[in-house]
Amino acid sequence: MSAFALAGPVGVAGIGVARVVATIVFGILAAAPLARWRSDRVLLALGIARVIASASVAFAIFMGGDAIWFVLASMTMGGTDAILRPAQNTLLPALARTPEELVAGNIASSSAEAIGTFAGPLAAAILIAAGVPGLAALFLAAVQIAGVVALADIHFEDQHDERGPDHRAAGRGLALGAGVAAIRQRPAIAVVIAGF
């Protein structure tokens, strides 16, 4: 049983809307966890949340569960996606020892993302076309588990990076105005945001 079979066309559209809304909401709040915790730990938590979401979809497919599982999983994936990119961008410089390693890491990260963007949906489409959509969700969960395992073994080059953010500098609350203040100080940031 697939999301389309459980929810119908309107339900599938609702699942997409739920993902986008979660991405917008968590995108606004993305800086808050990174100001509080090390980015590798944030990525680890995001990976675990994604494993749970993928496994819940597989469970719903195999057990004929309610469409709400698809909505919740979609919201989880959208919300974690919004925080994932900033967390990756703060982690990579902490792992590189030289500017050349940073450039190579960015290229490798972009290449891996491009391959995953193509190969992931292709693998899922093949499994769904073969009549086993639950395996597509399990495949995603397995990929997420591999990512969590890889993150568990990260070593920082600089001891300061390993300590994580300075909580005295982080302040209190969600610091929603920090982004607006940064744009006021450096208007070029708005150009970069608009371009992406």
CORVEN-V723410 format. One record per run of one state. SS is the DSSP state (H for helix, E for strand, L for the rest). FROM is the first residue (numbers start at 1). TO is the last residue. If there is no record, write none. Layout:
ss = [SS & SS]
from = [FROM & FROM]
to = [TO & TO]
//
This chain:
ss = [L & H & L & H & L & H & L & H & L & H & L & H & L & H & L & H & L & H & L & H & L]
from = [1 & 3 & 29 & 30 & 37 & 39 & 64 & 68 & 96 & 99 & 130 & 133 & 152 & 159 & 164 & 167 & 171 & 177 & 186 & 188 & 196]
to = [2 & 28 & 29 & 36 & 38 & 63 & 67 & 95 & 98 & 129 & 132 & 151 & 158 & 163 & 166 & 170 & 176 & 185 & 187 & 195 & 196]
//
